[in-house]
Amino acid sequence: MLKGVLEGIVLAILSDRHTHGYDITAWLRDRGFSGIAGPSTRS
C-alpha cells in the first residue's frame, strides 16, 4: 500500500461517521485490506 493512503482512508471513514478502531479495521478487511493488523490482545 502506498505510504499515506491508509491514513487518508481512515480519515475519510471518520469524517463520514463516529466509529472505533476495531470497526475501522473490520470495514477495511471487508473491502480487501488484508494486511491490516487486528485488535490488540495485550493486557
N, C-alpha and C positions, 0 to 999 in steps of 0.2 A: 504494500500500500504506500502511496506517496506520502512523504512527510507532511504533516499538517492537515491531511484530508480527514482523518478521524476526528480531530478537534472541531473542524467545521461541521461535520455531520452531527456530532453531539450537540453543538450549539444550535443547529437547526432544529433538532428534536426538542431541546429545552425551550426554544422560542415558540414552539407550537403548543406545548403543554407542560404542566408541572409533573415531574417524574423523578424516580430514584435510579441510582446506578445499576442495580440489578435489572430493572425494567429496560433501561437503555441497552444493556448488554444482550438481553433476550431479544429485543427488537432488532439489533444488528445481526445477531446469529440467524434469526428468521429470514433475514434478507441476504444471507450468504457470506457474512463476515465471520468465517470460521476461525480465524486466528485471534479472536478476542478472548482475553482471559476471563475465567468465570469468577464467581464471588469468592472472597477470601474465607478460609475456614480457620484462620488464626484466632487464638483466644487472647 
